Amino acid sequence: MKNVLTIFVALLVSSAVFAMRTTDPSADNSIAFIKTGSVVKVIYSSDKESNTRVTITDLKGKEVFSESVRSRNGFTRRYNLSQLGRGNYIVRVSDGKKSRSEIITLQPLQRVAVLSK
């Protein structure tokens, strides 16, 4: 029974991780966002050298983080938003030609208890 429960939990967690994928990086757009918990992974692909701006703001427009990333073939960066309060945030990636935004919702961590006899 323990093995079945372990396999079920593993499948549940892995399917939840894949379900959080909000954009397919292989699509014609070169910017993708993948959210897992309070971490947002930004994938930017380009065949040219670029100077890309990543900005995180709250819904009121207040900037909470910003950085410029210079790259030759794109980049992959993880942004840990766990220190921000719960709510909605906008992650925006712009390279001067293309711009893409994603709304990220942060919710308080929900703890799950497993009770056994």
N, C-alpha and C positions, 0 to 999 in steps of 0.2 A: 504494500500500500504506500509506503514511504517513497519507493522508486517511482510509482505512478504519479504521486503528488509532485515530486521533484521534476519529472519530465514535463508535467502540465505547467508548472511555474516557469520552467525554462522556455517552453513554447510561448507562453503568454508574454513574457518579457521580450523575447526576440520579435514577436509579431507587433508588440507595442512600439519597439524601436523603429521597425520598418514603417509602421503606420504614421510615425511622426515626420517622415520625409515629406516636405511640402513642395519641393520642386525637383524635377529630374535634371541633373547636371548634364546629361547627354542631349538635352533638347537644344533647339537652335539658339536659345539664349545662353550666354556664357556666364551667367550668375545663378547660383543655387544656394538655398538655405536648408539646413537640416537641424531640427530642434530635438534635443534629447534632454528631458528634465529642464534644468535652468541653463543649459549650455546650447549655444547656437553655433553651428559650424557653417562658415561661409566658404563657398567654393567659387572661385573666379578663374575662368580659363580664357586665355588669349594667345594668339600666335605672334603677337608683337610685344615690344616693351611698352609698359603702361604705368601710369601713376594713378592709382585708384584710391578713392576716399571711402572709408567705412565710417558711418555715423549712426549712433544709437540715440534716439530721442524718446521722451514720453509723448503721450498723445496731445499734450498742450504745446509741444514744440520745444520744450526745454532739452537741450543737449546734455546727455549724461556721459557720453564717450564719443571720441572721434580720433581717427588716425589716418595717415596717408601711407599707402603701401606701394612701393616701387617694385615691379617684377618684370621678368622677361616672358615667361610662359604662363602667367597666372599664379595663383596662390591658394592655399587652404589655411584658414585660421579658425580657431575656436575662441568663442567669447563666453566667458562664464558670467551670467547675469544674476547669480545667487545673492549678491550683495544689494541688489536693487529691491525695492518693495514690490509687493504683489500689484499686478495691474497689467496694462498693455503698453508695449514699447514698439517702436518702429526701427527696424534695422535697414539702413539704406546703403547701397553700394553703387558708386558712380565712377565712371572712368572718363567722363567728359563727352563721350559719345552715347553710351548706354547708361541707364540708371534703373535700378530695380529695388523695390522695397518689400518688406514682409512685416506684418504685424505679429508680434510674439506676445503671448499671454503667459504671465507668470502667476502661478497659483501657489498657495502654501503647500508645503510637503505634506502629503497624506500618508500616514503610517498605517500599515496593515499588520494586524496581529494574527498569528496562527496559533490556535488553541488546540491542544491535544490532550487526550486522556491518559 
